């Protein structure tokens, strides 16, 4: 938990509720509730809570847990332990803890295309992009076709007319090219923002014990980076 999500920037001016066992976060909050056995056993500001017996019990329990973690870490680094046993233990290698990355294989389903069209702006926007693409390819094909006709069947007296038609098709193709790039760029940016926003919401509401403790941080960061790229 960093300062951005603690409210100094990202959630500034809004009420935040944090459920934690870590005592070092408590001085940063305005009001604290201590819950034990399904009921509130102490409440108030940090200065009031730290003088209660329950706070000292929690503090001693946290120190004991920290000493236990240090002892376990020291045992793991002990040269007396058999290295072959350490490497073959699935619990210590994380084979039963880290979740496998979920990847879809095969052809892209129609639901993905529907979701992309919805995120990019809806059916109307998708239809507009489709018409622009048709106009872009149509003017490109018509320009090449008219140039071939001009070379094979054009008459010297029709030079001005043929040039005007060819120029008009070229200008139209340039306009459709600009619109195609503009609308596709806007669709990519809009889609990236919406997907990134939905991913952030999912991450903020994901359970700690079944997701964050079993999913590598690098995998989460890569997901955010790939979605952020338009």
C-alpha positions as CSV (number, residue, x, y, z in Angstrom):
1,X,0.0,0.0,0.0
2,X,1.7,3.2,-1.1
3,X,0.9,6.9,-0.5
4,X,-1.0,7.1,-3.8
5,X,-3.7,4.7,-2.7
6,X,-3.6,5.8,0.9
7,X,-5.3,9.0,-0.1
8,X,-2.6,11.6,-0.6
9,X,-3.2,11.8,-4.4
10,X,-5.4,9.1,-5.9
11,X,-8.2,9.0,-3.3
12,X,-7.6,12.4,-1.7
13,X,-10.8,13.9,-0.2
14,X,-12.6,10.5,0.0
15,X,-13.3,8.2,2.8
16,X,-11.0,5.1,2.8
17,X,-11.6,1.9,4.8
18,X,-8.6,-0.4,5.3
19,X,-8.6,-3.8,7.0
20,X,-5.2,-4.8,8.1
21,X,-3.1,-6.7,10.7
22,X,-0.1,-4.4,10.1
23,X,0.3,-1.9,12.9
24,X,2.7,0.4,11.1
25,X,-0.2,1.7,8.9
26,X,-2.3,2.8,11.8
27,X,-0.7,6.3,12.5
28,X,-1.8,7.4,9.0
29,X,-5.5,7.0,9.7
30,X,-7.9,9.3,11.5
31,X,-10.0,6.7,13.3
32,X,-9.3,3.1,14.2
33,X,-11.6,0.2,15.1
34,X,-10.1,-2.9,16.7
35,X,-12.2,-6.0,16.0
36,X,-11.7,-9.3,17.9
37,X,-14.1,-12.2,18.1
38,X,-16.6,-10.6,15.7
39,X,-17.0,-7.4,17.8
40,X,-15.4,-4.0,18.3
41,X,-13.2,-4.1,21.4
42,X,-11.5,-0.7,21.0
43,X,-11.9,2.4,18.9
44,X,-10.6,5.9,18.6
45,X,-7.5,7.7,17.3
46,X,-4.1,6.1,17.2
47,X,-2.9,7.9,20.3
48,X,-5.9,6.5,22.2
49,X,-5.6,3.0,20.8
50,X,-1.9,2.5,21.4
51,X,-2.4,2.8,25.2
52,X,-5.0,0.0,25.4
53,X,-4.2,-3.6,26.5
54,X,-5.5,-5.0,23.2
55,X,-3.1,-2.9,21.2
56,X,-0.1,-4.2,23.3
57,X,-1.3,-7.8,22.8
58,X,-1.5,-7.3,19.0
59,X,1.9,-5.7,19.1
60,X,3.4,-8.5,21.0
61,X,1.8,-11.0,18.7
62,X,3.2,-9.2,15.6
63,X,6.7,-9.1,17.1
64,X,6.4,-12.8,17.9
65,X,5.3,-13.6,14.3
66,X,8.2,-11.5,13.0
67,X,10.7,-13.4,15.1
68,X,9.1,-16.7,13.9
69,X,9.6,-15.6,10.2
70,X,13.2,-14.6,10.9
71,X,13.9,-18.0,12.5
72,X,12.3,-19.8,9.6
73,X,14.3,-17.8,7.1
74,X,17.5,-18.5,9.0
75,X,16.7,-22.2,9.0
76,X,16.1,-22.1,5.2
77,X,19.6,-20.5,4.8
78,X,21.3,-23.0,7.1
79,X,24.1,-25.0,5.4
80,X,23.0,-28.1,7.4
81,X,19.9,-28.5,5.3
82,X,20.1,-31.0,2.4
83,X,20.0,-29.0,-0.9
84,X,18.4,-31.8,-2.8
85,X,15.5,-31.9,-0.4
86,X,15.0,-28.2,-0.7
87,X,14.8,-28.4,-4.5
88,X,12.4,-31.3,-4.5
89,X,9.9,-29.8,-2.0
90,X,6.9,-28.5,-3.9
91,X,5.7,-26.4,-1.0
92,X,9.0,-24.5,-0.9
93,X,9.4,-24.2,-4.7
94,X,5.9,-22.7,-4.9
95,X,4.5,-25.3,-7.3
96,X,1.3,-25.7,-5.3
97,X,1.1,-22.0,-4.4
98,X,1.6,-19.9,-7.6
99,X,-1.3,-20.0,-9.9
100,X,-0.7,-21.0,-13.5
101,X,-1.1,-18.1,-16.0
102,X,-4.5,-18.3,-17.7
103,X,-4.1,-18.0,-21.5
104,X,-6.6,-18.6,-24.2
105,X,-5.5,-20.6,-27.2
106,X,-7.0,-21.1,-30.6
107,X,-9.1,-18.8,-32.8
108,X,-10.4,-15.5,-31.4
109,X,-14.1,-15.9,-30.5
110,X,-16.8,-13.6,-31.6
111,X,-17.4,-12.4,-28.1
112,X,-13.9,-10.8,-28.1
113,X,-14.8,-8.8,-31.3
114,X,-18.1,-7.8,-29.7
115,X,-16.4,-6.6,-26.6
116,X,-13.8,-4.7,-28.6
117,X,-16.6,-3.0,-30.6
118,X,-18.4,-2.1,-27.4
119,X,-15.3,-0.7,-25.7
120,X,-14.3,1.3,-28.8
121,X,-17.5,3.3,-29.0
122,X,-20.4,1.0,-29.6
123,X,-22.3,-0.2,-32.7
124,X,-22.7,3.3,-34.3
125,X,-19.0,4.0,-34.0
126,X,-18.1,0.6,-35.4
127,X,-20.4,1.1,-38.3
128,X,-18.9,4.5,-39.0
129,X,-15.4,3.0,-39.0
130,X,-16.6,0.3,-41.4
131,X,-18.0,2.8,-43.8
132,X,-14.8,4.8,-43.7
133,X,-12.8,1.7,-44.5
134,X,-15.1,0.9,-47.4
135,X,-14.7,4.5,-48.7
136,X,-10.9,4.3,-48.3
137,X,-10.6,1.0,-50.2
138,X,-13.3,2.0,-52.7
139,X,-11.6,5.3,-53.7
140,X,-8.2,3.5,-53.8
141,X,-9.6,0.8,-56.1
142,X,-11.5,3.4,-58.2
143,X,-8.4,5.6,-58.6
144,X,-6.3,2.7,-59.9
145,X,-9.2,1.5,-62.2
146,X,-9.7,5.0,-63.6
147,X,-6.0,5.4,-64.3
148,X,-6.0,2.1,-66.2
149,X,-9.0,3.3,-68.2
150,X,-7.4,6.6,-68.9
151,X,-4.2,4.9,-70.3
152,X,-6.1,2.4,-72.4
153,X,-9.1,4.3,-73.7
154,X,-8.4,8.0,-73.0
155,X,-8.6,10.6,-75.8
156,X,-6.5,13.7,-75.9
157,X,-9.7,15.8,-75.9
158,X,-10.7,14.2,-72.6
159,X,-7.5,14.9,-70.8
160,X,-8.8,17.7,-68.5
161,X,-11.9,15.7,-67.6
162,X,-9.9,12.6,-66.8
163,X,-7.4,14.6,-64.8
164,X,-10.2,16.2,-62.7
165,X,-11.8,12.8,-62.0
166,X,-8.5,11.2,-61.1
167,X,-7.5,14.1,-58.8
168,X,-10.9,14.0,-57.1
169,X,-10.5,10.3,-56.4
170,X,-7.0,10.9,-55.1
171,X,-8.2,13.7,-52.8
172,X,-11.1,11.6,-51.6
173,X,-8.8,8.7,-50.8
174,X,-6.5,11.0,-48.8
175,X,-9.5,12.2,-46.8
176,X,-10.7,8.7,-46.1
177,X,-7.1,7.7,-45.1
178,X,-7.0,10.6,-42.6
179,X,-10.4,9.6,-41.2
180,X,-9.4,6.0,-41.0
181,X,-6.2,6.8,-39.0
182,X,-8.1,9.2,-36.8
183,X,-11.0,6.9,-35.9
184,X,-8.8,3.9,-35.4
185,X,-6.5,5.8,-33.1
186,X,-9.4,7.1,-31.1
187,X,-10.9,3.7,-30.8
188,X,-7.6,2.2,-29.6
189,X,-7.1,4.9,-27.0
190,X,-10.7,4.6,-25.8
191,X,-10.5,0.8,-25.6
192,X,-7.2,0.9,-23.7
193,X,-8.5,3.3,-21.2
194,X,-11.7,1.3,-20.5
195,X,-9.9,-2.0,-20.3
196,X,-7.2,-0.5,-18.0
197,X,-10.0,1.1,-15.8
198,X,-11.8,-2.3,-15.5
199,X,-8.6,-4.1,-14.7
200,X,-7.8,-1.6,-11.9
201,X,-11.2,-2.1,-10.5
202,X,-10.8,-5.9,-10.6
203,X,-7.4,-5.6,-8.9
204,X,-8.6,-3.3,-6.2
205,X,-11.5,-5.8,-5.3
206,X,-9.4,-9.0,-5.8
207,X,-9.0,-11.1,-2.6
208,X,-5.5,-11.0,-1.1
209,X,-5.2,-14.6,0.0
210,X,-6.5,-16.2,-3.2
211,X,-5.1,-13.8,-5.8
212,X,-2.3,-11.5,-4.7
213,X,-0.5,-14.1,-2.6
214,X,-0.7,-16.6,-5.5
215,X,-0.1,-14.4,-8.5
216,X,3.4,-13.0,-9.2
217,X,3.6,-9.2,-9.2
218,X,5.4,-9.2,-12.5
219,X,2.5,-10.9,-14.2
220,X,0.1,-8.3,-12.9
221,X,2.4,-5.4,-14.0
222,X,2.8,-7.0,-17.5
223,X,-1.0,-7.2,-17.8
224,X,-1.3,-3.5,-17.0
225,X,1.5,-2.6,-19.4
226,X,0.0,-4.6,-22.3
227,X,-3.5,-3.1,-21.9
228,X,-2.1,0.4,-21.6
229,X,-0.4,0.1,-25.0
230,X,-2.9,1.3,-27.7
